[in-house]
Amino acid sequence: MKTRRPALALLAFALVAVGGLAACEPTPATGGTTTTAPSSATTPGAKAVAAARTQLGQPYVTGGESRAEGGFDCSGLTSYAWKQAGVTLPRSSAAQWTYVTKITKAQLQPGDFIFYSSGGPKGTVSHVALYEGGGKLIQAQKTGVPVKEQNADTWWSTNIVGYGRVPAAKLPKA
């Protein structure tokens, strides 16, 4: 039994390392953070932003979708936030990119998405952040970095694939 423990520990370490590589772990330029209290949310996008704000400081966890799971990964955070606003999103950042209505940067509103690729602007989507408004985003960035707000104009700006919005037909009825 003693000979199996090192092998199991090595296997567990390898699985965690590979899982981290497959998740939303870009290496961005650094940026500051600001914590803001949730505002009264009236639109679904504002409700999603308010829900994401309640998770500021939560740990990054590969595959994480809630505090109960110990934290969030990028698409887990966006899925969680929008679920609180009454919308069920696909789970991965790439699937969310396929799901959204594409918009321009100038059209961004609170609750919209900013999509990134570790392969650059023409690469496959590998990360998603929630646009907060006021030039800020909220994201679960990578292992060791808690959910936080950052400047949307400077964070990993060379790797932006595009912007998206929940399709109007998928929004909850008022």
ChimeraX commands (.cxc) that place a marker at each C-alpha (Angstrom):
marker #1 position 0.00,0.00,0.00 radius 0.5
marker #1 position 2.88,2.39,0.76 radius 0.5
marker #1 position 4.13,2.20,-2.84 radius 0.5
marker #1 position 0.75,3.32,-4.21 radius 0.5
marker #1 position 0.59,6.60,-2.28 radius 0.5
marker #1 position 3.39,8.39,-4.19 radius 0.5
marker #1 position 1.90,7.20,-7.48 radius 0.5
marker #1 position -1.58,8.39,-6.48 radius 0.5
marker #1 position -0.20,11.73,-5.31 radius 0.5
marker #1 position 1.64,12.16,-8.61 radius 0.5
marker #1 position -1.50,11.25,-10.55 radius 0.5
marker #1 position -3.61,13.72,-8.54 radius 0.5
marker #1 position -1.03,16.48,-9.11 radius 0.5
marker #1 position -0.97,15.74,-12.87 radius 0.5
marker #1 position -4.78,15.86,-13.08 radius 0.5
marker #1 position -4.90,19.21,-11.29 radius 0.5
marker #1 position -2.18,20.60,-13.57 radius 0.5
marker #1 position -3.88,19.40,-16.77 radius 0.5
marker #1 position -7.27,20.64,-15.56 radius 0.5
marker #1 position -5.78,24.06,-14.93 radius 0.5
marker #1 position -4.36,24.20,-18.44 radius 0.5
marker #1 position -7.71,23.32,-19.97 radius 0.5
marker #1 position -9.60,25.96,-18.01 radius 0.5
marker #1 position -9.73,29.73,-18.22 radius 0.5
marker #1 position -6.18,30.53,-17.21 radius 0.5
marker #1 position -4.79,33.24,-19.46 radius 0.5
marker #1 position -1.68,35.18,-18.56 radius 0.5
marker #1 position -2.77,38.81,-18.79 radius 0.5
marker #1 position -1.17,42.15,-18.27 radius 0.5
marker #1 position -1.72,43.31,-14.70 radius 0.5
marker #1 position -4.51,45.63,-13.73 radius 0.5
marker #1 position -6.00,47.16,-10.60 radius 0.5
marker #1 position -9.14,46.08,-8.84 radius 0.5
marker #1 position -11.96,47.97,-7.23 radius 0.5
marker #1 position -14.72,46.56,-5.08 radius 0.5
marker #1 position -18.12,48.15,-5.53 radius 0.5
marker #1 position -21.29,47.40,-3.60 radius 0.5
marker #1 position -24.10,45.89,-5.68 radius 0.5
marker #1 position -26.54,48.47,-7.04 radius 0.5
marker #1 position -30.26,47.99,-7.37 radius 0.5
marker #1 position -30.60,45.84,-10.47 radius 0.5
marker #1 position -33.53,46.38,-12.80 radius 0.5
marker #1 position -32.47,44.82,-16.12 radius 0.5
marker #1 position -31.40,41.18,-16.44 radius 0.5
marker #1 position -27.86,42.36,-17.29 radius 0.5
marker #1 position -27.73,44.54,-14.18 radius 0.5
marker #1 position -29.01,41.59,-12.12 radius 0.5
marker #1 position -26.24,39.39,-13.53 radius 0.5
marker #1 position -23.63,42.02,-12.67 radius 0.5
marker #1 position -25.02,42.40,-9.14 radius 0.5
marker #1 position -24.85,38.62,-8.69 radius 0.5
marker #1 position -21.25,38.51,-9.95 radius 0.5
marker #1 position -20.30,41.31,-7.56 radius 0.5
marker #1 position -21.46,39.20,-4.62 radius 0.5
marker #1 position -18.76,36.70,-5.59 radius 0.5
marker #1 position -15.82,39.14,-5.55 radius 0.5
marker #1 position -12.97,37.60,-3.61 radius 0.5
marker #1 position -14.07,34.01,-4.19 radius 0.5
marker #1 position -11.26,31.66,-5.26 radius 0.5
marker #1 position -10.67,30.48,-8.81 radius 0.5
marker #1 position -11.56,26.78,-9.02 radius 0.5
marker #1 position -11.32,24.84,-12.26 radius 0.5
marker #1 position -14.85,23.72,-13.12 radius 0.5
marker #1 position -16.27,25.74,-10.23 radius 0.5
marker #1 position -19.78,27.16,-10.49 radius 0.5
marker #1 position -20.58,28.19,-6.90 radius 0.5
marker #1 position -19.33,29.00,-3.43 radius 0.5
marker #1 position -20.47,25.49,-2.44 radius 0.5
marker #1 position -17.87,24.12,-4.89 radius 0.5
marker #1 position -15.23,26.38,-3.39 radius 0.5
marker #1 position -15.23,29.03,-6.13 radius 0.5
marker #1 position -15.56,29.67,-9.83 radius 0.5
marker #1 position -13.82,29.39,-13.17 radius 0.5
marker #1 position -14.53,32.00,-15.85 radius 0.5
marker #1 position -17.59,30.47,-17.49 radius 0.5
marker #1 position -18.82,29.14,-14.16 radius 0.5
marker #1 position -18.96,32.73,-12.90 radius 0.5
marker #1 position -20.81,34.03,-15.97 radius 0.5
marker #1 position -23.20,31.05,-15.82 radius 0.5
marker #1 position -23.83,31.64,-12.11 radius 0.5
marker #1 position -24.39,35.38,-12.56 radius 0.5
marker #1 position -26.85,34.98,-15.42 radius 0.5
marker #1 position -28.68,32.13,-13.69 radius 0.5
marker #1 position -29.42,34.58,-10.86 radius 0.5
marker #1 position -30.96,36.83,-13.54 radius 0.5
marker #1 position -33.14,33.99,-14.86 radius 0.5
marker #1 position -31.05,32.85,-17.85 radius 0.5
marker #1 position -29.37,29.46,-18.22 radius 0.5
marker #1 position -26.17,29.70,-20.27 radius 0.5
marker #1 position -24.10,26.96,-21.85 radius 0.5
marker #1 position -21.30,26.01,-19.44 radius 0.5
marker #1 position -18.03,26.60,-21.33 radius 0.5
marker #1 position -16.62,29.91,-22.59 radius 0.5
marker #1 position -16.51,28.56,-26.16 radius 0.5
marker #1 position -20.16,27.43,-25.96 radius 0.5
marker #1 position -21.15,30.81,-24.52 radius 0.5
marker #1 position -19.44,32.51,-27.49 radius 0.5
marker #1 position -21.59,30.41,-29.83 radius 0.5
marker #1 position -24.75,31.16,-27.80 radius 0.5
marker #1 position -24.55,34.97,-27.60 radius 0.5
marker #1 position -25.59,37.60,-30.09 radius 0.5
marker #1 position -22.37,39.23,-31.32 radius 0.5
marker #1 position -22.05,42.95,-30.61 radius 0.5
marker #1 position -19.35,45.61,-30.93 radius 0.5
marker #1 position -17.31,47.10,-28.13 radius 0.5
marker #1 position -19.28,50.35,-28.52 radius 0.5
marker #1 position -22.52,48.44,-27.82 radius 0.5
marker #1 position -21.36,46.94,-24.50 radius 0.5
marker #1 position -23.85,47.20,-21.65 radius 0.5
marker #1 position -23.70,45.79,-18.11 radius 0.5
marker #1 position -24.10,42.03,-18.23 radius 0.5
marker #1 position -22.58,41.60,-21.70 radius 0.5
marker #1 position -19.61,39.31,-22.30 radius 0.5
marker #1 position -16.04,39.86,-23.39 radius 0.5
marker #1 position -14.43,36.80,-24.97 radius 0.5
marker #1 position -10.70,36.07,-25.16 radius 0.5
marker #1 position -8.37,33.50,-26.67 radius 0.5
marker #1 position -4.92,32.47,-25.50 radius 0.5
marker #1 position -4.19,32.14,-29.23 radius 0.5
marker #1 position -4.89,35.82,-29.93 radius 0.5
marker #1 position -7.88,37.57,-31.49 radius 0.5
marker #1 position -8.31,34.94,-34.23 radius 0.5
marker #1 position -7.92,31.98,-31.85 radius 0.5
marker #1 position -10.51,29.71,-30.27 radius 0.5
marker #1 position -12.32,31.25,-27.31 radius 0.5
marker #1 position -10.75,30.10,-24.05 radius 0.5
marker #1 position -11.86,32.76,-21.55 radius 0.5
marker #1 position -14.91,34.91,-20.82 radius 0.5
marker #1 position -15.51,37.89,-18.55 radius 0.5
marker #1 position -18.67,39.77,-17.60 radius 0.5
marker #1 position -18.81,43.43,-18.58 radius 0.5
marker #1 position -19.77,45.44,-15.51 radius 0.5
marker #1 position -20.14,48.86,-17.11 radius 0.5
marker #1 position -18.01,51.95,-16.62 radius 0.5
marker #1 position -15.09,50.33,-18.44 radius 0.5
marker #1 position -14.81,47.47,-15.90 radius 0.5
marker #1 position -15.19,43.71,-16.09 radius 0.5
marker #1 position -15.68,41.01,-13.47 radius 0.5
marker #1 position -13.93,37.70,-13.97 radius 0.5
marker #1 position -12.60,34.49,-12.52 radius 0.5
marker #1 position -9.17,34.70,-14.10 radius 0.5
marker #1 position -6.90,31.85,-13.00 radius 0.5
marker #1 position -5.72,29.71,-10.10 radius 0.5
marker #1 position -4.45,31.84,-7.26 radius 0.5
marker #1 position -6.37,34.94,-8.38 radius 0.5
marker #1 position -9.78,35.49,-6.75 radius 0.5
marker #1 position -12.84,36.75,-8.61 radius 0.5
marker #1 position -12.23,40.45,-9.13 radius 0.5
marker #1 position -12.97,43.59,-11.10 radius 0.5
marker #1 position -10.49,44.88,-13.65 radius 0.5
marker #1 position -10.21,47.52,-16.35 radius 0.5
marker #1 position -11.85,46.13,-19.49 radius 0.5
marker #1 position -9.82,48.35,-21.83 radius 0.5
marker #1 position -6.41,47.18,-20.70 radius 0.5
marker #1 position -6.85,43.61,-19.42 radius 0.5
marker #1 position -5.46,41.17,-22.00 radius 0.5
marker #1 position -6.66,43.52,-24.75 radius 0.5
marker #1 position -4.47,41.93,-27.43 radius 0.5
marker #1 position -6.37,38.64,-27.02 radius 0.5
marker #1 position -9.98,39.82,-27.34 radius 0.5
marker #1 position -11.97,37.67,-29.76 radius 0.5
marker #1 position -15.20,39.64,-29.46 radius 0.5
marker #1 position -18.18,40.78,-27.46 radius 0.5
marker #1 position -21.58,39.23,-26.91 radius 0.5
marker #1 position -24.99,39.67,-25.37 radius 0.5
marker #1 position -27.63,37.20,-24.18 radius 0.5
marker #1 position -30.09,36.88,-27.09 radius 0.5
marker #1 position -33.27,38.90,-26.49 radius 0.5
marker #1 position -35.41,35.78,-27.01 radius 0.5
marker #1 position -33.62,34.10,-24.06 radius 0.5
marker #1 position -34.21,36.92,-21.58 radius 0.5
marker #1 position -36.84,36.34,-18.88 radius 0.5
marker #1 position -40.27,37.83,-19.52 radius 0.5
marker #1 position -40.97,40.86,-17.34 radius 0.5
marker link #1:1,2 radius 0.2
marker link #1:2,3 radius 0.2
marker link #1:3,4 radius 0.2
marker link #1:4,5 radius 0.2
marker link #1:5,6 radius 0.2
marker link #1:6,7 radius 0.2
marker link #1:7,8 radius 0.2
marker link #1:8,9 radius 0.2
marker link #1:9,10 radius 0.2
marker link #1:10,11 radius 0.2
marker link #1:11,12 radius 0.2
marker link #1:12,13 radius 0.2
marker link #1:13,14 radius 0.2
marker link #1:14,15 radius 0.2
marker link #1:15,16 radius 0.2
marker link #1:16,17 radius 0.2
marker link #1:17,18 radius 0.2
marker link #1:18,19 radius 0.2
marker link #1:19,20 radius 0.2
marker link #1:20,21 radius 0.2
marker link #1:21,22 radius 0.2
marker link #1:22,23 radius 0.2
marker link #1:23,24 radius 0.2
marker link #1:24,25 radius 0.2
marker link #1:25,26 radius 0.2
marker link #1:26,27 radius 0.2
marker link #1:27,28 radius 0.2
marker link #1:28,29 radius 0.2
marker link #1:29,30 radius 0.2
marker link #1:30,31 radius 0.2
marker link #1:31,32 radius 0.2
marker link #1:32,33 radius 0.2
marker link #1:33,34 radius 0.2
marker link #1:34,35 radius 0.2
marker link #1:35,36 radius 0.2
marker link #1:36,37 radius 0.2
marker link #1:37,38 radius 0.2
marker link #1:38,39 radius 0.2
marker link #1:39,40 radius 0.2
marker link #1:40,41 radius 0.2
marker link #1:41,42 radius 0.2
marker link #1:42,43 radius 0.2
marker link #1:43,44 radius 0.2
marker link #1:44,45 radius 0.2
marker link #1:45,46 radius 0.2
marker link #1:46,47 radius 0.2
marker link #1:47,48 radius 0.2
marker link #1:48,49 radius 0.2
marker link #1:49,50 radius 0.2
marker link #1:50,51 radius 0.2
marker link #1:51,52 radius 0.2
marker link #1:52,53 radius 0.2
marker link #1:53,54 radius 0.2
marker link #1:54,55 radius 0.2
marker link #1:55,56 radius 0.2
marker link #1:56,57 radius 0.2
marker link #1:57,58 radius 0.2
marker link #1:58,59 radius 0.2
marker link #1:59,60 radius 0.2
marker link #1:60,61 radius 0.2
marker link #1:61,62 radius 0.2
marker link #1:62,63 radius 0.2
marker link #1:63,64 radius 0.2
marker link #1:64,65 radius 0.2
marker link #1:65,66 radius 0.2
marker link #1:66,67 radius 0.2
marker link #1:67,68 radius 0.2
marker link #1:68,69 radius 0.2
marker link #1:69,70 radius 0.2
marker link #1:70,71 radius 0.2
marker link #1:71,72 radius 0.2
marker link #1:72,73 radius 0.2
marker link #1:73,74 radius 0.2
marker link #1:74,75 radius 0.2
marker link #1:75,76 radius 0.2
marker link #1:76,77 radius 0.2
marker link #1:77,78 radius 0.2
marker link #1:78,79 radius 0.2
marker link #1:79,80 radius 0.2
marker link #1:80,81 radius 0.2
marker link #1:81,82 radius 0.2
marker link #1:82,83 radius 0.2
marker link #1:83,84 radius 0.2
marker link #1:84,85 radius 0.2
marker link #1:85,86 radius 0.2
marker link #1:86,87 radius 0.2
marker link #1:87,88 radius 0.2
marker link #1:88,89 radius 0.2
marker link #1:89,90 radius 0.2
marker link #1:90,91 radius 0.2
marker link #1:91,92 radius 0.2
marker link #1:92,93 radius 0.2
marker link #1:93,94 radius 0.2
marker link #1:94,95 radius 0.2
marker link #1:95,96 radius 0.2
marker link #1:96,97 radius 0.2
marker link #1:97,98 radius 0.2
marker link #1:98,99 radius 0.2
marker link #1:99,100 radius 0.2
marker link #1:100,101 radius 0.2
marker link #1:101,102 radius 0.2
marker link #1:102,103 radius 0.2
marker link #1:103,104 radius 0.2
marker link #1:104,105 radius 0.2
marker link #1:105,106 radius 0.2
marker link #1:106,107 radius 0.2
marker link #1:107,108 radius 0.2
marker link #1:108,109 radius 0.2
marker link #1:109,110 radius 0.2
marker link #1:110,111 radius 0.2
marker link #1:111,112 radius 0.2
marker link #1:112,113 radius 0.2
marker link #1:113,114 radius 0.2
marker link #1:114,115 radius 0.2
marker link #1:115,116 radius 0.2
marker link #1:116,117 radius 0.2
marker link #1:117,118 radius 0.2
marker link #1:118,119 radius 0.2
marker link #1:119,120 radius 0.2
marker link #1:120,121 radius 0.2
marker link #1:121,122 radius 0.2
marker link #1:122,123 radius 0.2
marker link #1:123,124 radius 0.2
marker link #1:124,125 radius 0.2
marker link #1:125,126 radius 0.2
marker link #1:126,127 radius 0.2
marker link #1:127,128 radius 0.2
marker link #1:128,129 radius 0.2
marker link #1:129,130 radius 0.2
marker link #1:130,131 radius 0.2
marker link #1:131,132 radius 0.2
marker link #1:132,133 radius 0.2
marker link #1:133,134 radius 0.2
marker link #1:134,135 radius 0.2
marker link #1:135,136 radius 0.2
marker link #1:136,137 radius 0.2
marker link #1:137,138 radius 0.2
marker link #1:138,139 radius 0.2
marker link #1:139,140 radius 0.2
marker link #1:140,141 radius 0.2
marker link #1:141,142 radius 0.2
marker link #1:142,143 radius 0.2
marker link #1:143,144 radius 0.2
marker link #1:144,145 radius 0.2
marker link #1:145,146 radius 0.2
marker link #1:146,147 radius 0.2
marker link #1:147,148 radius 0.2
marker link #1:148,149 radius 0.2
marker link #1:149,150 radius 0.2
marker link #1:150,151 radius 0.2
marker link #1:151,152 radius 0.2
marker link #1:152,153 radius 0.2
marker link #1:153,154 radius 0.2
marker link #1:154,155 radius 0.2
marker link #1:155,156 radius 0.2
marker link #1:156,157 radius 0.2
marker link #1:157,158 radius 0.2
marker link #1:158,159 radius 0.2
marker link #1:159,160 radius 0.2
marker link #1:160,161 radius 0.2
marker link #1:161,162 radius 0.2
marker link #1:162,163 radius 0.2
marker link #1:163,164 radius 0.2
marker link #1:164,165 radius 0.2
marker link #1:165,166 radius 0.2
marker link #1:166,167 radius 0.2
marker link #1:167,168 radius 0.2
marker link #1:168,169 radius 0.2
marker link #1:169,170 radius 0.2
marker link #1:170,171 radius 0.2
marker link #1:171,172 radius 0.2
marker link #1:172,173 radius 0.2
marker link #1:173,174 radius 0.2
view
